Amino acid sequence: MADHEALIERINSVIFTPVRAQVGYEMGHVDDFLDGLVVALRQGRPVEALVDMVRFSTVRFREGYAILEVDEFLASVVAESKGAPAPEQSPPQEQSHHTPADPHVEVPGVIEEQHGLFKRLFRR
């Protein structure tokens, strides 16, 4: 179990790009699935079959996670769970779009799902 602690930490700390103007994976479904992967890893179970079987709901005109990012991350989780080295961190120039130009500007920490009109009106 201890050999998967670094992978569990990567799963717990991953941040996906939210998308709204294009199709994305429903945030809640992805987050719940990642929680399930952590449980499976802690129990020493293989995660490849779980990742192969999952099909996330998609959203449009609501905030979701970028599909390609989620798929690539899950592929790296499977590879790392089988013993492949963890992917290297992105170079700083690729991460610069997440950092505000003004260091005094506060960056939001957690992305909250925005519910659609129907959900807001009928609380479903």
Buried (B, 14 or more C-beta within 10 A) or exposed (E): EEEBEEBBEBBEEBEBBBBEEEEBBBBEBBBEBBEEBBEBBEEEEEBEEBBEEBEBEBBEEBBBBBBEBBEEBBEBBBBBBEEEEEEEEEEEEEEEEEEEEEEEEEEEEEEEBBEEEEEEEEEE
